[in-house]
Amino acid sequence: YGIEEKEGKIELNFYDGNTLLSYEVEVIAATNKVKEIEIKGSNLPGSTRITKTEAEIRSIVLGEYPDAQNIRIEVETDGNLRYYEAEFTTPKYKAELKINPHTGAICKRELKYF
């Protein structure tokens, strides 16, 4: 974890012990504008069981991101684990979430700012 500057961008990496989330933030050095944020939780994104419906996943997305538009939800597989991948846009960024299909926990978020 730390700060690294290379190729015109600043990369910040840190861990929040209170939320158990790790953050990777990419900033354009010339403008000090955030370009991308990746947030990872300690939970596994996948499960062998799918108990959440697409409608429940959509509600989870809208609960976290009320201005989400063009929401697309798919079931993905990684080895023997399955997870929901939700992609959407807001007025400020395009986002991709990995959501545990059994617990509904958001395990990974990627926000790419316009």
C-alpha atoms as one frame of an Amber mdcrd trajectory, in Angstrom:
protein
   0.000   0.000   0.000   1.223   3.471  -0.805   1.577   6.058  -3.551   3.352
   5.583  -6.855   3.715   8.087  -9.694   4.414   6.819 -13.208   3.581   7.647
 -16.814   1.572  10.755 -15.986  -0.602   9.141 -13.362  -0.619   8.718  -9.610
  -1.671   5.390  -8.120  -2.870   5.298  -4.527  -3.324   1.974  -2.770  -4.696
   1.657   0.739  -6.702  -0.619   3.031  -9.507   0.431   5.364  -9.420  -1.859
   8.401 -12.840  -0.649   9.557 -14.648  -1.725   6.376 -12.160  -4.455   5.353
 -11.948  -2.913   1.880  -8.828  -2.301  -0.208  -8.745   0.639  -2.612  -6.763
   1.290  -5.781  -7.215   4.848  -7.036  -5.735   6.108 -10.313  -5.390   9.895
 -10.670  -4.295  11.807 -13.780  -1.267  13.743 -12.521  -1.652  16.764 -14.838
  -5.229  17.478 -13.770  -5.443  15.768 -10.351  -8.648  14.170 -11.662  -9.645
  10.682 -10.546  -9.668   8.376 -13.548 -10.494   5.019 -11.977 -11.256   3.471
  -8.580 -11.198  -0.230  -7.795 -12.569  -1.390  -4.440 -12.176  -4.992  -3.297
 -13.774  -6.606  -0.275 -12.503  -9.509   1.745 -15.422 -11.690   0.635 -15.175
 -14.176  -2.186 -17.170 -12.843  -5.109 -18.532 -16.236  -5.995 -20.567 -19.052
  -4.565 -21.686 -22.487  -5.671 -25.230 -21.459  -4.720 -27.352 -18.800  -6.383
 -30.141 -17.684  -4.074 -30.464 -14.046  -5.153 -32.562 -13.219  -8.205 -31.643
 -10.675 -10.872 -34.370  -8.409  -9.462 -32.744  -8.574  -6.007 -29.327  -7.811
  -7.524 -30.839  -4.828  -9.372 -32.232  -3.562  -6.042 -28.805  -3.943  -4.428
 -27.206  -1.949  -7.256 -29.820   0.814  -7.045 -29.510   0.885  -3.247 -25.798
   1.634  -3.557 -25.980   3.708  -6.749 -29.427   5.368  -7.031 -28.458   7.205
 -10.223 -27.439   3.979 -12.027 -28.760   3.701 -15.580 -28.592   1.049 -18.296
 -28.066  -1.702 -15.717 -26.964  -5.012 -17.242 -26.739  -8.076 -14.997 -25.224
 -11.447 -15.952 -24.191 -14.598 -14.133 -20.479 -15.298 -14.612 -18.379 -18.320
 -13.647 -14.859 -18.469 -12.188 -13.813 -22.084 -11.727 -16.668 -23.725  -9.852
 -17.861 -20.427  -8.358 -20.564 -18.264  -9.897 -21.197 -14.569  -9.318 -23.309
 -11.753 -10.664 -21.610  -9.097 -12.740 -23.547  -5.842 -12.914 -22.541  -3.082
 -15.323 -24.127   0.352 -15.433 -23.462   4.019 -16.026 -24.098   7.151 -14.000
 -23.645  10.755 -15.107 -20.054  10.627 -13.756 -18.722   7.121 -14.436 -19.148
   3.635 -15.868 -19.191   0.907 -13.233 -18.772  -2.834 -12.968 -19.643  -4.768
  -9.812 -19.068  -8.379  -8.794 -21.803  -9.515  -6.441 -22.004 -12.740  -4.454
 -25.100 -14.621  -5.703 -25.816 -16.176  -2.306 -25.200 -13.277   0.098 -25.731
 -10.264  -2.179 -22.449  -8.757  -0.936 -20.658  -6.461  -3.389 -17.190  -7.970
  -3.483 -15.532  -5.816  -6.135 -16.296  -2.434  -7.677 -14.620  -0.737 -10.637
 -15.590   2.864 -11.335 -14.188   4.459 -14.497 -14.765   8.201 -14.553 -15.627
  10.083 -17.757
